Amino acid sequence: MIAAWGAAAAVLASLLLGALGLAVGSFLNVVIHRVPAGRSVVRPSSSCPVCGTVITARDNIPVVSWLLLRGRCRQCGTSISARYPLIEAATGLLWVLLGWWAVGTDHVWLLPWLLVLASAGIALTAIDLEYHRLPNAIVYPLYPLLLAGLALAAVGETSVPWLDALIGAAVWLVVIGGIWLISGGRGMGFGDVKLAPILGATLGWLSIGTSVVGLLVAFLAGAVVGIILMLQGRAGRRTALPFGPFLFVGVLVALVIGTRLSDLYLGLALGAG
């Protein structure tokens, strides 16, 4: 009976996280569309960019409305990009997966901050891919939210890893900031530099090794994608690729296997020594 209740609670929690994630994803679509243009994300209400018709509540249900309308405006029939339901679905799925990760790794108190960071990461990734920039309007508010999120996470820690988080932030800042400085901004954007301490501190909270793994994965992912694009003739050696998405890939991979990889490396290093 206890196991059944536990399973039911897990399903309900997953459904709740998924539904909230879908709703947040719908808001992220507004953020992605308006923030690069310097527009308010609150007013005016969302409307069709062609006919100007305000989108009603029934046509603004995440994913479902797009499917029911077959990807077109109800009034003028203008095609609506598939990016909108994809952002919504990706956010909902990521919220559920992070919930499972937090419970499975006993980091439930860190979950609120991870949900905020993941949501911002989706918006920043989409904007960076399209505009090659990481807007300050999204990055700067993450600093106080990081402090609040880690302060909440400290509730569930017997030994609060503030120092590890600080070292993780410093490692990411020194590496990414160093590349930006040495290359004169050609090898790395300043937006990546401003984002780096936030990501490094988040992974450093888990362990310094996890933070290092995340950084390495980000560069490895960027290198692999760059090589593939060059082989396809879609990029050259001097083509600037948006690096923000790779930073978030590094964070996600490190969350899943970063601690195990760093522990494995230290074990092998100590064994060899």
N, C-alpha and C positions, 0 to 999 in steps of 0.2 A: 504493500500500500504506500509506504514512504517513497519507494522508488518511483511508483506511478505518479505521485504528486510532484516529485522532483522533475520528472520528464515533462509533465504538463506545464509546470512553471517555466521550464526552459523553452518550450514551444511558444508559450504566451510572451515571454520576454523577447524572443527572436522576432515574433510577429510585430510586437510593439516597436522594437528598434528598427525593423524594416519599414514600417509605416512612417515613423518619424523621419527616417533617412530619405524616403521618397519625397516627403513634404519639404525637407531641407534642400533636396536636389532641385525641386521646382524653384525655390528661391535662388539657388546658385545660378540657375539659368539667367535670372534677372541680373545678378551680380556680374556674370561673364559678359553679358550684352551691354550693360550700362557703365560699369566702373572704368573700363578703358577710355570711354568717351567723357568721363568726368561728370556723369549724370547721377541724380539721386536714385537709390535703389528702392525708395519708399513711394515716391510720387513722380509722375502720375501712374495710374493703374496700367497693367500690361495691355497692349492692344496690337492688332494686326498692323505690321509696318506698311502694308499696301493700302488697305481700305480704311484703316484707322479705327475699326470697330473694337470696343473694349472687350477683352476676353472675360466671359462670365464664369461663375464658379463651376458650372457643369462642364465647361470646356477647359477647366484648369485642374482636373484631377490627374495627378502624376501618372504618366505612361498610358493609363486607361483612355483618357480623352483623346490622345494622339492616335491611338489604335482605332477608336470608334469613329473618329473623323477621317481616318485613312490618311493622316498626315497632311490635311488641308484645312484652311480657314473655313469656318462654317458659312460665312457671308459671301466672300469673293472667290473662294476656291484656290487661293494662293497656296503653293506648297510650303509646308512647315518642315524645317530641317529635322532629320532624324537625330541630330545632336541633342535635342531637348529631352526626349525619352531616354536616351542613352545616359545622359548626365544624371537624370533622376534614378534610373535603375542602378547605375554604378554606385551612387551615394547610398541607396537603400541596402545594396548587397554589402558594401564596405562596412556600414554600421553594424550589420548582423555579424559579419566575420570578426570585427574588432570586439564585439560583445563576447563571442565564443572564445577569442584569444584571451581576453581579460579574465574570464572565469577560469579557463583552463590553466592559466599561469599565475593565478592568485594576484592579479593586479587590477581588481575591480575599481579601486579608488582612483586609478590612473585613467580609467575609461572616459570620463567626461572630457578631459583634455584631449585625448586621442580622437574623440569624435569631432571636436572643434578643429583640430589640426588636419584630420582627414578631409573634412568638408572644405576648409580653406585650400588644402592641397589640390582638390579636384578643380576648384575655381582657378587657382593659379596655374595649374597645368594647362587647362583649356586656353587661358589668356596668353600664356607664354608660347604655346604652339602657334597661335594665330597672330599675336602682335610682338612676340619676342621681348616681352617685358613682364616684370612682376610688380604690380602697382603697390605703392606705399600705402594706399588706402586699405589694402588687405594685410600687408606684411606687418606694418607698425603696430596695429592693435593686437597682434599675436604675442607681443612681448609681455604686456600686463596679463594677458590671458594665460600665457605659459607659467608665470609666477603663481597665479591663482590656482591653475591646474595642478602644479607640482605641490603646492601647499596642501591641497585637498588630498593628493596622493600620499602625502606624508602620514596621513591618518592611519593608513594600512601598513605602514613600515615599522618594523622593530628598530632598525637602524636606518635613519633617514640619509639617503645618498646625495646630499647637496653638493659635496665636493666632487663626486663623480660626474654629476650633471654639469658642474662648472668646467671641469676638465674636458668633458665631451664637447661643450660649446666652444672652448678655446681651440681644441684640435680642428674642428670644422672651420672656425674662423681663420686660423692661421693658414691652413692649407688652401682654402678657396680664396681667402683674401690675398694670400701670397701670390697665387696664380694671377689674380686680377691686377695686382700691383706690378708684378714683374712683366706681364704682357701688355701693360698700359691699357687694360680693359678689352683687349682683343681675344684673350683666351678665356675670359669669364666676365659675365655681366655684373654690375654692382648690385643689382637686385638679388643675385645669388649670394653675394657677400652678406647682405642684410638678412637674408633668410637662414644662412648657415648656422649661426649660434642657436637659433630656435630648434632646429632639427638635431644638432649635436647634443644639446642639453637634454632633449627628450630621450634620445637613445642612451646618453650617459647616465640617466636616471636608472636604467636597467643594469648597465655596466659600462666601463670604459671600453672594454673589448667589443661590446655590441656597437658602440658609437663608431669605432674604427672600422668594423665590418661594414656598416651602413655606408660610410664614406667610400670605401674600396668598391663596393657593389655599384655605387652611383657612377664612378669613373669607368668601371668595367662595362656597365650597360651602355654608357655614352660611347665608349670605344667600339663596342660591337655594332651598335646602330650606325655609327659613322662609317665603319668599314663596309657594312651592307649597302648603305646609300652610295658610297663611292663605287662599289662593284656594279651597282645598277646604273651608274652614270648620273645620279640625281644630286650628287654633291662632290665638291672638290676638296683638296687638302686644306684650303683656307675658308671653306664654307662655315659660317657661324651657325651652330645648332643651339636651340634653346636648351639650357641645361637644367632648368627647374624641374621638368618632369623626371629626369634621371635622379635628382636628389630625393624626390618622393619615392621613387622605385627603391632606392637604397634604404630608405627608412622602413618601407613595408617588408622588404626581404630581411632586414636586420631584426625586425620585430619577431619574425617567425623563426629564423634560424641563427640569428646573430650571436646570441649567448652560447649556443652549442658549438658554433664554429670557433669562437674565440677560446672557449674552454678546451676544445680539441687541439687547437694550435698550441696553447700553453702546455697542455699535457704532453704533446709530442716534443715541444722544445725542452721541457724539463727532463723528459725521459732521455732525450739525446744528450743533454748536458750531464 
